[in-house]
């Protein structure tokens, strides 16, 4: 790609790009996160950016939104140099971002979040009713089926993501960045988002779309840029490339099979539920054998997560029975499940799976500190040995075991959550959306961890809203709808279209 400078842009006969980067560079101490990137974003285009976790995508977002200050290079907005040194400066130019992890106020209503910082008042008092009415109209107009008066924390993660999107879209945006926007969305919510993106593009708004789901890149984007190890590998029109070329550019090696699957003989039954019922689900009967992956598929709110949360002891069951190794058991608390050998890798790794402000090693060892004690003291040698071994085992990329979990990429955070339960030695692993927001290379590594667990005699329950994932990986696929198990598929699965129709109720 040719270098970009203000003189070249000014003299160019082509339309002025909305945003241009010339040798954009960012260092964090000894870490060179972004390396002299030259990139142009045209007005009214959808520009996808792909790359593995740690490739520099998040650093680029934070430079463009004023969270980080660049170490070198130049940023041109409509042909003129800009600093973008603060988030407010970026917003003033019309640059906004919808982040993978929702950064809104969970204790406030949807309406209050939409008008946050721009509240409507009268005589110094908030006009709650007026803001709620206006917010509902905004949501209805952009096609999001959300209640403006609901407390944000009462919504699913996917619905909260749509609120963040609506807030960004109503702020006079000219340049809108989406970071893994569909990671937690249902199919219907994804369609609503894509329709909004199409309308924004038609209005001349530039969209930067970051996603590990390459089929979305080909569905939406005009151009796609590949980042690898902080370098810009290439930029090309989407119509002139294919998925294999993108993957090779991202990871510098070919992947013949994204959904890595080993065929492992089934062993004895580990767990069985008979007519299990509880909050959000009813009359669920499933079993998991050693060496088996069972999948739970359905729309968000279908009862999948509620079912496994009850199996894990977080929610009380109201009926039915759980059998462990063929014997009836009572799982009233999480500690009961952990003692039996059940591990849960939750849907939201940041909220439910990690102590973000603590080190990688501490997080890895959380379930096994009782094993690392000598008398009343934790053995430093045993602690470091266990942590280092698991960091190597699941290939976590971190500066050291003391590095805060919050400093790692999403894929490496997910490896911590998985790795801590590998240390524990559980027999049943429940993975709730384990690959949401992680790159294709990390996905394959996680799938290989699945194979390792199955070979060691464990069983897996996999929850995923991404149908190709559960369809390809699971030995038995159960379809949930409105709290009920409505269909089950074994070796000869029905067509994906059939499974989707079962989940929707079509």
PyMOL commands that set and color helices and strands:
alter all, ss='L'
color gray80, all
select helices_A, chain A and resi 6-11+57-64+87-93+110-114+128-141+152-154+157-169+187-202+214-220+238-240+243-251+304-311+334-340+349-353+360-371+380-393+405-407+410-424+440-455+467-473+496-504
alter helices_A, ss='H'
color red, helices_A
select strands_A, chain A and resi 19-28+31-41+46-50+72-77+80-82+95-98+121-122+125-126+175-179+206-210+223-228+231-237+269-278+281-289+293-297+317-324+327-329+342-345+373-374+377-378+428-432+459-463+476-481+484-489
alter strands_A, ss='S'
color yellow, strands_A
deselect
rebuild
show_as cartoon
